[in-house]
Structure formats: C-alpha cells, structure tokens
Amino acid sequence: MKIVFVLECCNSITNGTGATCYRFAEELRKKGHEIIMLGEELKADQTTHFTYCGLKHYTFPIFEGLITKDGFNFVKCDPSIIYNAIKGADLVHLFLPFKLCSVARLIAETLDVPVSCAFHLQPQNITSAIHMGKLNFINNILFYSFRRYLFDHVRHVHCPSTMIKLQLEKHHYEKNTFHVISNGIIPYFHRIRVNRPEDLKGKIIVTMSGRLAPEKRQDIIIKAVARSHYNDKIQLVLCGKGPWEKHLVKLSEKEGLANPLMIRFCNQEQLREILSMTDIYVHASDFEIEGISAIEAIACGAVPVISDAKLSATSSFALSPHSIFKHGSSSSLRKAIEYFITHPSERQGLSEAYQQEGESFHLERMVAKMEEMFALAVEDHKKGLDINQNRVRRKDEKKKKKIFKKLLKAGVIDQIPSNIKA
C-alpha cells in the first residue's frame, strides 16, 4: 500500500507521537509498503529514506515557546504540498486533531482516498501545560472539540490503550470503530550486561524516563526517595528533558536527596544501558495514553512501580499488586520502593516475568494489527461505509471549495473537482 502519514512533528523523534509515527513508518517500509511523511520540513542536518513532503514552520502567537518546549510544532498548511502528497495514495493516516490533519482529510475525501486516524493526544496534555490539567470542564470541552473537528469524520481510529478507548466512548465518540493497538517497542530494548560505573556500584538505582513536566509527576518520586529509610543508598535517575528540569533539580536539593539527582537526555543506546542497570522503574504520571517508556523499562528487566491514576493506562502493565502505588502519594510510593528493596528475591523473579511481558509489545506484532486496521478502512471505503461518504456537510464543502480554488490558482489542478457540492 501507498500510505501517507500526516503529523506536524513527524521530523522529531524526541516527541512521543513523532517517535511513534517514525517507528510505525519504518516497520511498514520494511514490510514493503510505500510511506510518505507529511509534516514540518526537515532541518538542515536531517535526512530520511522516506518520501518526505515538508511544510514550513508556523510560529504560534504567544504560546510558541511553550509549544516548542514540549517538542511540538505547527506548520503552514500549503494545499499544493498536501495535495501532491495525497494524490495517488491508497490510504491517509492522521495523527492529531489539528489543522494539518483537517486539511489533509478534506483533500483525501475529495480525491476519494480512504482515511484513518489515531488518538494520541489527551486533552490533559494541553491543559496541564497551562496548569489547568485538573479542570474537567475544560478537558471535556477539548474532547468535544477534537470529536467535532476530526473524529466525527473518520470511522477507523487507532487507540494505543483500552483506557483511552473507554474515555472516548465516555465522551460520545459514537461514530467511530476503535482498534486498541499498542504503540509498541523495538526489540532493541532488552536487558543487556552492563558494568556499573564506580559511582553507581552498591546503589539501588531508581529510574523514570520521559518528558520532564508537571503531569509526569517526577516531584512525587523525588519526595518519596528523599523521605525513604534508604535515601543514602538510592540513586535517582531521570531520563529525559523538558520545561520542569530546573524545578526538579531545585526540589531535589530542597527535599534533601542524599545522592545528587541525575538527569540524562539519552539516545537509545544510553537509555538501554541505564534501564538494564535499573533496579526499580517508577512511572508516576497523572495521565498517560499508554506509557511506552514504561514498556521499554520492563523489557529491560526493570521492576516497575506505577501510579494507579485513573487517566493513566500504564498501571495495566503491573504483574504484582506491589507494582502499584496510590496516585499522587509520595508516602505510598516510598512504601512500594522500600518493599522491593527489602525483598530482592521477589524483585528478581518479577524482573524475569516483566522481561517476558515486554516481548509481547514488540513493534512487529503491533504493525501487523495496524495493517489489519488499514485494510478494513480501505474495504469500508470501497463499500461506501465511511462516515462522510453518504452525507454532504455544507461547512466541509465550503472548505473544500476554498482549498481547491487555491490549487486551481496555483496551477496544481485544471478545474474544481465535480464532487465538491458547495
């Protein structure tokens, strides 16, 4: 199949959604599919072996600094580039409910190209960045806006976890067919023999990987370690970067970590080494659509302790009740960490069990499921079962006419397609 992946930040593997997009594209390419990437244009030092259709960066007023800190970006939606990327494709797969994916959907529909999409963005990812993550009425408005803007128009939706599928059903995403498929991990993440550096020998290594941001709750881990009876024996390592880095360093000093907080932004090789040395991996997030970083950790044999937050899917990976702690409670987390420190044989047994569990999330298996979803989307399109195929939405048709008038003016097409009914 010739598949177009549409994502603003598909040129950034430091962004979780961008990394997922790239991993899926690479695995699909290996299986013989032709993948076209449509997103922000590549930087001067970036190369790719995919067909890449780049759009110019769009500077978002006021919030640009906050957006780029979170590893995301917006683009200028040039209809000519989007049209040329989609023309002749077998399927268009959309990643986020923003303007680029909306324009791509409208063009794909006009060109009679099937469309599928994914749900990778919890509203809380947006609201927490402006310290409103716990305001449910705002999160509910965003759920509604995402649905009206994109998901009411596309039947087949990839959900990385059952938790987010249930959230979408709760928020009346009634027109969609959901496919629960993990984002998967590459087989590269497995336990390896690592010689610990001198400064880590004899230490209990506690790790969390992921963006350093308020919703990830690294502050809870710092407080739990600092108040532990084993504070002097624990080395806390945070793998990642983000807007909360300076705050976390100051907090670790204020709380009195016996061993200075280690923050590392790692490549894959460095991350695998750290995870293979890790004794206890903590995942403390307030919300998480899946938690790939936790899967990578358990695949490397780290025993996890995971928050039971209702809006985090990660707790579903726990194989023991001792791997769960009460959401937001540093006291509960401290007790869980201390339990595994004082029960080393149990920790070793669970380490082996978690490694085996990690193998079930290998990317190759997940991509096979994605192929099945893509095939169903194409088949439903042929049968006329797409949500929009048998309905004319006046607002959509006006948008399509505006887009294709621009294409006509640019000389990309010779005439406005007859299936635009506005």
C-alpha positions as CSV (number, residue, x, y, z in Angstrom):
1,M,0.0,0.0,0.0
2,K,1.0,3.6,-0.5
3,I,0.3,5.2,2.9
4,V,0.5,8.9,3.8
5,F,1.3,9.6,7.5
6,V,0.2,13.2,8.4
7,L,1.8,14.7,11.5
8,E,3.3,18.1,12.2
9,C,6.2,16.8,14.2
10,C,7.0,13.7,12.2
11,N,10.5,15.1,11.9
12,S,11.1,14.9,15.6
13,I,11.7,11.6,17.4
14,T,12.1,13.5,20.8
15,N,8.3,14.0,20.7
16,G,6.4,10.8,21.8
17,T,3.9,11.0,18.9
18,G,6.7,11.8,16.4
19,A,8.7,8.8,17.6
20,T,5.7,6.5,17.3
21,C,5.0,7.8,13.8
22,Y,8.6,7.2,12.7
23,R,8.7,3.7,14.2
24,F,5.5,2.6,12.6
25,A,6.6,4.1,9.2
26,E,10.0,2.3,9.4
27,E,8.4,-1.1,10.2
28,L,5.8,-0.7,7.4
29,R,8.5,0.2,5.0
30,K,10.4,-3.0,5.9
31,K,7.2,-4.9,5.1
32,G,7.0,-3.5,1.6
33,H,4.7,-0.5,2.0
34,E,5.5,2.9,0.5
35,I,5.3,5.5,3.2
36,I,5.0,9.2,2.5
37,M,5.6,11.5,5.5
38,L,3.8,14.9,5.6
39,G,4.9,17.3,8.3
40,E,7.2,20.1,9.1
41,E,10.1,20.4,6.6
42,L,13.4,18.7,7.7
43,K,16.1,20.7,9.4
44,A,19.4,21.2,7.5
45,D,21.1,18.3,9.4
46,Q,18.2,15.9,9.0
47,T,17.9,13.2,6.3
48,T,15.3,10.4,5.7
49,H,14.9,7.4,3.4
50,F,11.1,8.1,3.3
51,T,9.4,10.2,0.6
52,Y,9.1,13.4,2.7
53,C,6.8,16.3,2.0
54,G,7.8,19.2,4.1
55,L,5.8,22.2,5.2
56,K,7.1,25.5,6.6
57,H,7.0,26.1,10.3
58,Y,4.2,28.2,11.7
59,T,5.1,30.4,14.7
60,F,2.2,30.2,17.1
61,P,1.4,33.6,18.6
62,I,2.2,33.9,22.4
63,F,2.5,30.2,23.1
64,E,5.3,29.4,20.6
65,G,7.9,28.9,23.4
66,L,5.7,26.6,25.4
67,I,4.8,24.5,22.4
68,T,8.4,24.0,21.2
69,K,9.5,23.2,24.8
70,D,7.0,20.3,24.7
71,G,8.7,19.1,21.5
72,F,5.8,20.0,19.2
73,N,5.3,22.5,16.4
74,F,2.7,23.8,13.9
75,V,3.0,24.2,10.2
76,K,1.7,26.4,7.4
77,C,-0.8,24.3,5.5
78,D,0.2,24.7,1.9
79,P,-2.6,23.0,-0.1
80,S,-0.2,22.3,-3.1
81,I,2.2,20.2,-0.9
82,I,-0.6,18.4,0.9
83,Y,-2.4,17.7,-2.4
84,N,0.7,16.3,-4.1
85,A,1.5,14.1,-1.1
86,I,-2.0,12.5,-1.0
87,K,-2.7,12.2,-4.8
88,G,-2.4,8.6,-5.8
89,A,-2.3,7.2,-2.2
90,D,-4.1,4.1,-1.0
91,L,-4.7,5.5,2.5
92,V,-4.1,8.6,4.5
93,H,-3.5,8.1,8.3
94,L,-3.9,11.2,10.5
95,F,-2.2,11.5,13.9
96,L,-3.5,14.7,15.7
97,P,-6.8,16.8,15.6
98,F,-5.2,20.0,14.3
99,K,-5.4,22.0,11.1
100,L,-2.9,20.0,9.0
101,C,-4.9,16.7,9.6
102,S,-8.2,18.5,8.9
103,V,-6.9,19.9,5.6
104,A,-5.4,16.5,4.6
105,R,-8.8,14.8,5.4
106,L,-10.7,17.3,3.2
107,I,-8.3,16.8,0.3
108,A,-8.3,13.0,0.7
109,E,-12.1,12.8,0.7
110,T,-12.2,14.9,-2.5
111,L,-9.6,12.7,-4.2
112,D,-11.6,9.6,-3.0
113,V,-8.7,8.3,-0.8
114,P,-9.6,6.4,2.4
115,V,-8.7,7.9,5.7
116,S,-8.0,6.5,9.1
117,C,-6.7,8.3,12.2
118,A,-5.2,7.8,15.7
119,F,-5.9,9.2,19.2
120,H,-2.5,10.2,20.6
121,L,-3.4,13.4,22.4
122,Q,-5.2,13.5,25.7
123,P,-6.7,17.0,26.5
124,Q,-4.8,16.9,29.7
125,N,-1.5,17.1,27.7
126,I,-2.6,20.5,26.6
127,T,-4.3,21.8,29.8
128,S,-1.5,20.7,32.2
129,A,1.0,22.8,30.2
130,I,-1.0,25.9,31.3
131,H,-1.6,24.5,34.8
132,M,-5.3,23.6,34.2
133,G,-5.0,19.8,33.9
134,K,-7.4,19.1,36.7
135,L,-10.2,21.4,35.4
136,N,-12.5,18.7,34.0
137,F,-14.9,21.1,32.2
138,I,-12.0,22.4,30.1
139,N,-10.8,18.9,29.3
140,N,-14.4,17.9,28.4
141,I,-14.6,20.9,26.0
142,L,-11.4,19.7,24.3
143,F,-12.7,16.1,24.0
144,Y,-15.8,17.6,22.3
145,S,-13.8,19.9,20.1
146,F,-11.5,17.0,18.9
147,R,-14.5,14.9,18.1
148,R,-16.3,17.6,16.1
149,Y,-13.2,18.8,14.3
150,L,-11.8,15.4,13.2
151,F,-13.1,12.2,14.7
152,D,-16.8,12.7,13.7
153,H,-15.4,12.4,10.1
154,V,-13.2,9.3,10.3
155,R,-14.5,5.8,11.2
156,H,-11.5,3.8,12.0
157,V,-9.5,5.1,15.0
158,H,-6.3,3.6,16.5
159,C,-6.3,3.7,20.3
160,P,-3.0,2.9,22.0
161,S,-4.8,1.5,25.1
162,T,-8.1,0.3,26.4
163,M,-8.2,3.2,28.8
164,I,-8.3,5.8,26.1
165,K,-10.9,3.8,24.2
166,L,-13.1,3.9,27.2
167,Q,-12.5,7.6,27.6
168,L,-13.6,8.2,24.0
169,E,-16.7,6.1,24.5
170,K,-17.5,8.1,27.7
171,H,-17.2,11.3,25.7
172,H,-19.6,10.2,23.0
173,Y,-17.3,9.2,20.2
174,E,-20.2,7.1,18.9
175,K,-19.5,7.1,15.2
176,N,-16.0,5.5,15.4
177,T,-14.7,2.0,15.2
178,F,-11.9,1.7,17.7
179,H,-8.8,-0.5,17.3
180,V,-6.8,-1.0,20.5
181,I,-3.2,-1.4,19.4
182,S,-0.1,-0.7,21.5
183,N,2.4,1.8,20.0
184,G,4.9,-1.0,20.6
185,I,8.6,-1.0,21.3
186,I,11.5,-2.0,19.1
187,P,13.2,-5.3,20.0
188,Y,16.4,-3.3,20.7
189,F,15.0,-2.8,24.2
190,H,16.0,-5.9,26.2
191,R,18.2,-6.5,29.2
192,I,22.0,-6.4,28.5
193,R,25.0,-6.9,30.7
194,V,26.3,-3.6,31.8
195,N,29.3,-2.8,34.1
196,R,28.1,-0.2,36.5
197,P,30.3,2.9,36.9
198,E,32.2,3.2,40.2
199,D,29.8,5.9,41.5
200,L,26.8,3.6,41.0
201,K,28.2,0.4,42.5
202,G,26.3,-0.7,45.6
203,K,23.5,1.7,44.9
204,I,19.8,1.0,44.4
205,I,19.1,2.6,41.0
206,V,15.6,4.1,40.7
207,T,14.7,5.5,37.3
208,M,12.0,7.2,35.4
209,S,12.2,8.1,31.7
210,G,10.0,10.6,29.8
211,R,9.5,14.3,29.4
212,L,10.3,16.4,32.5
213,A,6.9,18.1,33.0
214,P,4.3,18.6,35.8
215,E,1.9,16.0,34.6
216,K,4.7,13.3,34.7
217,R,5.0,13.9,38.5
218,Q,8.7,13.4,38.9
219,D,8.3,15.6,42.0
220,I,6.5,12.7,43.7
221,I,9.5,10.4,43.1
222,I,11.9,12.9,44.5
223,K,9.9,13.3,47.7
224,A,9.5,9.5,48.1
225,V,13.2,8.9,47.7
226,A,14.2,11.8,50.0
227,R,11.9,10.5,52.7
228,S,12.9,6.9,52.4
229,H,14.9,5.0,55.0
230,Y,17.2,4.1,52.1
231,N,17.7,7.6,50.8
232,D,21.5,7.3,51.1
233,K,21.5,4.0,49.1
234,I,19.2,5.2,46.3
235,Q,20.4,6.9,43.1
236,L,17.5,8.6,41.3
237,V,17.9,8.9,37.6
238,L,15.5,10.9,35.3
239,C,16.0,10.2,31.6
240,G,14.5,13.0,29.5
241,K,14.3,16.7,29.1
242,G,11.5,19.3,29.4
243,P,10.3,22.5,31.0
244,W,10.5,21.2,34.6
245,E,14.2,20.3,34.6
246,K,15.4,23.3,36.7
247,H,12.4,23.0,39.1
248,L,13.2,19.3,39.7
249,V,16.9,20.0,40.4
250,K,15.9,22.7,43.0
251,L,13.3,20.4,44.5
252,S,15.8,17.6,44.9
253,E,18.1,19.9,46.8
254,K,15.3,21.3,49.0
255,E,14.0,17.8,49.8
256,G,17.4,16.5,50.7
257,L,18.3,13.7,48.3
258,A,21.4,12.1,49.7
259,N,22.8,11.4,46.3
260,P,22.5,14.3,43.7
261,L,19.7,13.9,41.2
262,M,21.0,12.6,37.9
263,I,19.2,13.9,34.8
264,R,20.2,12.4,31.4
265,F,18.8,13.1,28.0
266,C,19.7,9.8,26.3
267,N,20.0,8.2,22.9
268,Q,18.6,4.7,22.5
269,E,21.9,3.0,23.4
270,Q,22.4,5.1,26.6
271,L,18.8,4.6,27.6
272,R,19.0,0.8,27.2
273,E,22.2,0.8,29.4
274,I,20.5,2.8,32.1
275,L,17.4,0.7,32.1
276,S,19.4,-2.5,32.2
277,M,21.1,-1.2,35.4
278,T,17.8,-0.1,36.9
279,D,16.5,-1.9,39.9
280,I,13.2,-0.1,40.2
281,Y,11.4,1.9,37.5
282,V,8.8,4.4,38.6
283,H,6.0,5.7,36.4
284,A,4.2,8.4,38.3
285,S,2.2,10.3,35.6
286,D,-1.2,11.8,36.3
287,F,-2.3,10.7,32.8
288,E,-0.9,8.6,30.1
289,I,-2.5,7.2,27.0
290,E,-0.1,4.2,27.1
291,G,3.4,4.7,28.6
292,I,5.9,3.4,26.1
293,S,8.8,4.4,28.3
294,A,7.5,2.0,31.0
295,I,7.3,-0.8,28.5
296,E,10.8,-0.2,27.4
297,A,11.9,-0.3,31.0
298,I,10.2,-3.6,31.8
299,A,11.5,-5.1,28.6
300,C,15.0,-4.4,30.0
301,G,14.1,-6.1,33.3
302,A,13.4,-3.1,35.5
303,V,10.7,-3.9,38.0
304,P,8.1,-1.1,37.8
305,V,6.2,0.8,40.4
306,I,3.3,2.5,38.7
307,S,0.7,5.2,39.7
308,D,-2.9,4.0,39.8
309,A,-4.1,7.2,38.2
310,K,-7.5,6.7,36.5
311,L,-6.4,8.6,33.4
312,S,-3.2,6.6,33.0
313,A,-3.2,3.3,31.1
314,T,0.3,2.3,32.4
315,S,-0.9,0.6,35.5
316,S,-2.4,-2.2,33.3
317,F,1.2,-3.5,32.9
318,A,1.6,-4.4,36.6
319,L,2.1,-8.1,37.3
320,S,2.0,-7.7,41.1
321,P,0.0,-5.5,43.5
322,H,3.3,-4.3,44.9
323,S,3.9,-2.7,41.5
324,I,1.1,-0.2,42.1
325,F,1.1,2.9,44.3
326,K,-1.6,5.4,45.2
327,H,-1.8,8.2,42.6
328,G,-0.1,11.4,43.8
329,S,1.1,9.9,47.1
330,S,4.8,10.1,47.9
331,S,4.2,8.1,51.0
332,S,2.6,5.2,49.1
333,L,5.4,5.3,46.5
334,R,8.0,5.3,49.2
335,K,6.5,2.2,50.7
336,A,6.4,0.4,47.3
337,I,10.0,1.3,46.6
338,E,11.1,0.1,50.1
339,Y,9.2,-3.1,49.7
340,F,11.2,-4.1,46.6
341,I,14.4,-3.0,48.3
342,T,13.7,-5.3,51.2
343,H,12.5,-8.2,49.0
344,P,15.3,-8.7,46.5
345,S,14.5,-12.3,45.6
346,E,10.9,-11.3,44.7
347,R,12.2,-8.4,42.7
348,Q,14.5,-10.7,40.8
349,G,11.6,-13.1,40.0
350,L,9.4,-10.2,38.8
351,S,12.3,-8.8,36.7
352,E,12.3,-12.0,34.6
353,A,8.5,-12.0,34.3
354,Y,8.4,-8.4,33.2
355,Q,11.1,-9.1,30.6
356,Q,8.9,-11.8,29.1
357,E,5.9,-9.5,29.2
358,G,7.9,-6.8,27.4
359,E,8.3,-9.1,24.4
360,S,4.6,-9.2,23.8
361,F,4.8,-5.5,22.9
362,H,7.3,-5.8,20.1
363,L,6.6,-3.4,17.3
364,E,6.4,-6.1,14.6
365,R,3.3,-7.6,16.2
366,M,1.6,-4.1,16.6
367,V,2.3,-3.2,13.0
368,A,0.6,-6.4,11.8
369,K,-2.5,-5.2,13.7
370,M,-2.2,-1.7,12.2
371,E,-2.1,-3.3,8.7
372,E,-5.4,-5.1,9.6
373,M,-6.9,-1.7,10.6
374,F,-5.7,-0.1,7.4
375,A,-7.2,-2.9,5.3
376,L,-10.5,-2.5,7.0
377,A,-10.5,1.3,6.4
378,V,-9.8,0.7,2.7
379,E,-12.5,-2.0,2.4
380,D,-15.2,0.1,4.2
381,H,-14.3,3.0,1.9
382,K,-14.9,0.8,-1.2
383,K,-18.3,-0.3,0.3
384,G,-19.3,3.3,0.9
385,L,-19.3,2.9,4.7
386,D,-17.1,5.9,5.5
387,I,-18.8,8.3,7.8
388,N,-18.8,11.2,5.3
389,Q,-19.4,9.2,2.1
390,N,-23.1,9.4,2.1
391,R,-23.5,12.8,3.7
392,V,-22.9,16.3,2.4
393,R,-21.8,18.7,5.1
394,R,-22.2,22.3,3.9
395,K,-19.3,23.6,6.1
396,D,-17.0,20.9,4.8
397,E,-17.9,21.5,1.2
398,K,-17.2,25.2,1.5
399,K,-13.8,24.4,3.0
400,K,-13.0,22.0,0.1
401,K,-14.0,24.6,-2.5
402,K,-11.7,27.2,-0.9
403,I,-8.8,24.7,-0.8
404,F,-9.3,23.6,-4.4
405,K,-9.7,27.2,-5.6
406,K,-6.2,27.8,-4.2
407,L,-4.9,24.7,-6.0
408,L,-6.5,25.9,-9.3
409,K,-4.9,29.4,-8.9
410,A,-1.5,27.8,-8.2
411,G,-1.8,25.7,-11.4
412,V,-1.8,22.4,-9.5
413,I,-5.2,21.4,-11.0
414,D,-7.1,22.3,-14.1
415,Q,-10.6,22.5,-12.7
416,I,-12.5,22.3,-9.4
417,P,-13.5,18.6,-8.9
418,S,-17.1,17.9,-9.7
419,N,-17.7,16.0,-6.4
420,I,-17.4,19.3,-4.4
421,K,-21.1,20.2,-4.0
422,A,-20.9,23.7,-2.4
